[in-house]
Amino acid sequence: MVIGSYGLALSWGMALAAVAGGLTGSAIGLPGLAGGLVVAALLAFHGWTFAAWRLAGQVTGARRTGRAFLLSACAAAAPVAVLLAVLAPWLLDRTAPAGTLSVLSVMILPFAPVMVGAQVWVWRTFGPGRAASDRVPSFF
């Protein structure tokens, strides 16, 4: 599981480096590897902070607050946010036509409340403050 997670993080970083390079060359190279290592390190740090926050002192030997978790989440999202901010003018010139976006929004909007409801249900079922015996999922 760890190797697969690092592989996914490396591939995300390599893809971001390829997009930042204009998709002109191969993502496999020194810039791609550097981007992959940066993203993998940021995601590993975010995972460690999450474990230290949720399992205070049990797994990592450290205690973290929600503020540290929020800061690590911002750090993990920073490569994508910076890339989108830099490429925003280029992306806005290449968006779908307004008619296509209108049809897509009509198709997506009815499902958004269902997705939010599912997230709330999972958090309330398995979230903090629940005993292990109460964390049995019920689909009915």
PyMOL commands that set and color helices and strands:
alter all, ss='L'
color gray80, all
select helices_A, chain A and resi 2-20+30-54+66-92+98-126+132-134
alter helices_A, ss='H'
color red, helices_A
deselect
rebuild
show_as cartoon
